[in-house]
Amino acid sequence: MVAIPHDMQFNVLEAVVAHWGGARFGPTVEEIRETVGLSHRSSVQWHINTLIEDGYLERIPKKHRTLRPTKRGEALVKLLESR
């Protein structure tokens, strides 16, 4: 079964896709927190980990700013933005 991100997870995914498209490197947790309006970085980290587990985001371990959308994540953002 495919897990569909709920609203805040989608906002986090959308923020990563937008940042990656412009900068070609991943945003920091703090940049995502500011973009989506969450109060705590731990909340952002929880959403990121869930999106990684569900296959929408990926990162290179032990490297900074490597959070990026997978093809699946980019496709979902494009699909939902076209509605």
N, CA, C and O of each residue as an XYZ file, in Angstrom:
332
protein
N       0.830     -1.172      0.000
C       0.000      0.000      0.000
C       0.884      1.247      0.000
O       1.878      1.297      0.724
N       0.538      2.238     -0.791
C       1.306      3.467     -0.898
C       0.843      4.446      0.163
O      -0.349      4.723      0.295
N       1.800      4.966      0.919
C       1.473      5.962      1.944
C       1.453      7.345      1.303
O       2.433      7.757      0.683
N       0.356      8.051      1.450
C       0.230      9.408      0.924
C       0.493     10.365      2.075
O      -0.127     10.240      3.132
N       1.404     11.321      1.892
C       1.700     12.254      2.982
C       0.488     13.101      3.347
O      -0.275     13.518      2.476
N       0.318     13.354      4.654
C      -0.751     14.261      5.064
C      -0.301     15.697      4.818
O       0.817     15.912      4.349
N      -1.130     16.670      5.118
C      -0.895     18.067      4.727
C       0.470     18.606      5.135
O       1.182     19.157      4.295
N       0.856     18.460      6.407
C       2.128     19.035      6.844
C       3.297     18.291      6.211
O       4.296     18.913      5.848
N       3.193     16.989      6.073
C       4.263     16.249      5.389
C       4.382     16.713      3.951
O       5.488     16.857      3.429
N       3.249     16.946      3.311
C       3.301     17.435      1.935
C       3.954     18.812      1.899
O       4.736     19.092      0.990
N       3.654     19.676      2.863
C       4.291     20.998      2.917
C       5.805     20.879      3.061
O       6.551     21.628      2.431
N       6.257     19.939      3.890
C       7.698     19.706      4.053
C       8.289     19.211      2.735
O       9.331     19.699      2.297
N       7.630     18.251      2.111
C       8.095     17.726      0.826
C       8.154     18.830     -0.219
O       9.133     18.941     -0.957
N       7.114     19.639     -0.282
C       7.061     20.735     -1.240
C       8.201     21.742     -1.002
O       8.780     22.262     -1.955
N       8.516     22.013      0.267
C       9.610     22.933      0.601
C      10.956     22.376      0.137
O      11.797     23.120     -0.368
N      11.157     21.077      0.306
C      12.415     20.451     -0.133
C      12.507     20.484     -1.656
O      13.561     20.812     -2.202
N      11.424     20.149     -2.344
C      11.416     20.169     -3.816
C      11.730     21.576     -4.324
O      12.545     21.741     -5.232
N      11.088     22.585     -3.745
C      11.313     23.969     -4.182
C      12.744     24.409     -3.926
O      13.360     25.045     -4.780
N      13.275     24.076     -2.763
C      14.649     24.475     -2.430
C      15.643     23.765     -3.335
O      16.574     24.383     -3.851
N      15.445     22.474     -3.523
C      16.357     21.682     -4.354
C      16.354     22.191     -5.795
O      17.406     22.261     -6.431
N      15.196     22.540     -6.301
C      15.090     23.027     -7.670
C      15.831     24.335     -7.897
O      16.360     24.571     -8.983
N      15.871     25.184     -6.879
C      16.546     26.469     -7.020
C      18.017     26.433     -6.649
O      18.839     27.088     -7.289
N      18.353     25.667     -5.613
C      19.719     25.709     -5.079
C      20.566     24.501     -5.468
O      21.794     24.578     -5.435
N      19.937     23.392     -5.833
C      20.623     22.138     -6.155
C      21.373     21.547     -4.970
O      22.307     20.764     -5.139
N      20.949     21.935     -3.760
C      21.388     21.267     -2.543
C      20.225     21.342     -1.558
O      19.325     22.169     -1.704
N      20.256     20.487     -0.577
C      19.125     20.398      0.333
C      19.027     21.543      1.322
O      20.029     22.160      1.682
N      17.805     21.816      1.754
C      17.610     22.834      2.783
C      17.986     22.287      4.159
O      18.029     21.074      4.366
N      18.255     23.189      5.088
C      18.476     22.777      6.467
C      17.120     22.536      7.137
O      16.082     22.968      6.635
N      17.144     21.853      8.254
C      15.915     21.640      9.021
C      15.330     22.990      9.429
O      14.114     23.174      9.398
N      16.182     23.925      9.809
C      15.709     25.255     10.203
C      15.052     25.985      9.033
O      14.030     26.645      9.222
N      15.612     25.880      7.837
C      14.996     26.514      6.662
C      13.620     25.915      6.378
O      12.682     26.640      6.045
N      13.501     24.612      6.507
C      12.208     23.961      6.307
C      11.230     24.421      7.384
O      10.077     24.734      7.089
N      11.693     24.460      8.632
C      10.839     24.877      9.746
C      10.255     26.265      9.494
O       9.060     26.489      9.686
N      11.102     27.186      9.066
C      10.643     28.545      8.776
C       9.664     28.583      7.603
O       8.682     29.324      7.633
N       9.930     27.794      6.584
C       9.085     27.785      5.388
C       7.680     27.256      5.676
O       6.691     27.826      5.215
N       7.597     26.170      6.437
C       6.286     25.538      6.664
C       5.591     26.029      7.926
O       4.420     25.720      8.145
N       6.297     26.790      8.759
C       5.671     27.386      9.926
C       5.531     26.492     11.144
O       4.656     26.713     11.981
N       6.389     25.485     11.250
C       6.367     24.655     12.448
C       7.151     25.337     13.572
O       8.035     26.153     13.312
N       6.827     25.003     14.801
C       7.465     25.647     15.949
C       8.796     25.007     16.336
O       9.686     25.685     16.850
N       8.934     23.709     16.092
C      10.108     22.990     16.594
C      10.807     22.210     15.486
O      10.168     21.609     14.622
N      12.125     22.236     15.537
C      12.912     21.472     14.558
C      12.670     19.977     14.693
O      12.758     19.242     13.709
N      12.363     19.520     15.905
C      12.107     18.086     16.085
C      10.868     17.650     15.304
O      10.809     16.523     14.812
N       9.893     18.528     15.191
C       8.695     18.211     14.390
C       9.065     18.069     12.919
O       8.599     17.156     12.239
N       9.904     18.975     12.436
C      10.362     18.912     11.043
C      11.123     17.614     10.824
O      10.915     16.928      9.823
N      12.009     17.274     11.761
C      12.809     16.057     11.625
C      11.925     14.824     11.580
O      12.207     13.891     10.827
N      10.852     14.801     12.376
C       9.928     13.673     12.373
C       9.284     13.536     10.991
O       9.200     12.430     10.459
N       8.830     14.651     10.404
C       8.210     14.612      9.076
C       9.226     14.170      8.022
O       8.895     13.385      7.134
N      10.446     14.665      8.117
C      11.503     14.264      7.176
C      11.734     12.759      7.263
O      11.771     12.079      6.237
N      11.888     12.236      8.470
C      12.133     10.800      8.634
C      10.987      9.965      8.074
O      11.218      8.926      7.456
N       9.756     10.416      8.287
C       8.596      9.704      7.740
C       8.614      9.728      6.214
O       8.337      8.715      5.573
N       8.940     10.880      5.633
C       8.989     10.994      4.172
C      10.127     10.153      3.582
O       9.996      9.625      2.477
N      11.226     10.028      4.302
C      12.319      9.150      3.857
C      11.857      7.699      3.901
O      12.063      6.950      2.947
N      11.231      7.301      5.008
C      10.736      5.921      5.144
C       9.723      5.571      4.054
O       9.683      4.435      3.582
N       8.904      6.551      3.653
C       7.879      6.317      2.634
C       8.396      6.471      1.212
O       7.649      6.262      0.255
N       9.676      6.837      1.061
C      10.280      6.891     -0.269
C      10.115      8.206     -1.015
O      10.335      8.253     -2.226
N       9.730      9.280     -0.321
C       9.556     10.573     -0.979
C      10.807     11.452     -0.902
O      11.010     12.325     -1.746
N      11.640     11.219      0.109
C      12.893     11.963      0.270
C      14.034     10.980      0.472
O      13.820      9.825      0.840
N      15.245     11.454      0.226
C      16.436     10.659      0.495
C      17.551     11.597      0.923
O      17.505     12.799      0.659
N      18.556     11.034      1.589
C      19.725     11.823      1.966
C      20.958     10.928      1.971
O      20.868      9.711      2.139
N      22.094     11.555      1.787
C      23.371     10.843      1.852
C      23.815     10.891      3.313
O      23.996     11.980      3.857
N      23.993      9.742      3.957
C      24.383      9.728      5.366
C      25.723     10.430      5.607
O      26.640     10.351      4.789
N      25.811     11.110      6.739
C      27.041     11.754      7.214
C      27.523     12.894      6.332
O      28.695     13.265      6.391
N      26.643     13.450      5.522
C      26.977     14.620      4.701
C      25.930     15.694      4.984
O      24.769     15.392      5.258
N      26.358     16.941      4.915
C      25.463     18.058      5.193
C      24.682     18.473      3.947
O      25.195     18.415      2.829
N      23.452     18.885      4.156
C      22.575     19.469      3.128
C      22.379     18.553      1.920
O      22.371     19.014      0.779
N      22.223     17.273      2.176
C      22.016     16.318      1.083
C      20.576     15.833      0.994
O      20.278     14.935      0.207
N      19.685     16.409      1.782
C      18.277     16.033      1.715
C      17.726     16.437      0.355
O      17.839     17.592     -0.055
N      17.131     15.477     -0.336
C      16.598     15.774     -1.669
C      15.388     14.890     -1.948
O      15.235     13.815     -1.367
N      14.534     15.365     -2.848
C      13.358     14.558     -3.193
C      13.754     13.395     -4.101
O      14.681     13.500     -4.903
N      13.046     12.307     -3.958
C      13.202     11.199     -4.901
C      12.336     11.517     -6.122
O      11.580     12.488     -6.110
N      12.442     10.724     -7.145
C      11.573     10.905     -8.315
C      10.107     10.761     -7.902
O       9.237     11.471     -8.407
N       9.849      9.845     -6.989
C       8.490      9.651     -6.480
C       7.989     10.919     -5.789
O       6.842     11.321     -5.985
N       8.842     11.548     -4.983
C       8.462     12.776     -4.289
C       8.209     13.919     -5.250
O       7.230     14.651     -5.101
N       9.085     14.082     -6.243
C       8.894     15.142     -7.236
C       7.607     14.925     -8.018
O       6.873     15.876     -8.289
N       7.330     13.671     -8.381
C       6.119     13.370     -9.153
C       4.861     13.686     -8.344
O       3.890     14.208     -8.891
N       4.870     13.376     -7.055
C       3.708     13.659     -6.227
C       3.459     15.163     -6.127
O       2.315     15.608     -6.228
N       4.510     15.943     -5.932
C       4.356     17.402     -5.846
C       3.795     17.945     -7.146
O       2.872     18.760     -7.124
N       4.332     17.511     -8.281
C       3.828     17.980     -9.579
C       2.361     17.593     -9.777
O       1.561     18.398    -10.255
N       2.013     16.367     -9.408
C       0.637     15.900     -9.569
C      -0.326     16.728     -8.734
O      -1.363     17.161     -9.236
N      -0.001     16.950     -7.479
C      -0.914     17.672     -6.600
C      -0.945     19.176     -6.893
O      -1.965     19.822     -6.656
N       0.132     19.733     -7.396
C       0.130     21.148     -7.759
C      -0.655     21.400     -9.043
O      -1.138     22.511     -9.261
N      -0.787     20.394     -9.887
C      -1.510     20.571    -11.141
C      -3.026     20.497    -10.958
O      -3.770     20.777    -11.898
N      -3.485     20.134     -9.790
C      -4.930     20.013     -9.521
C      -5.565     21.334     -9.352
O      -6.772     21.413     -9.121
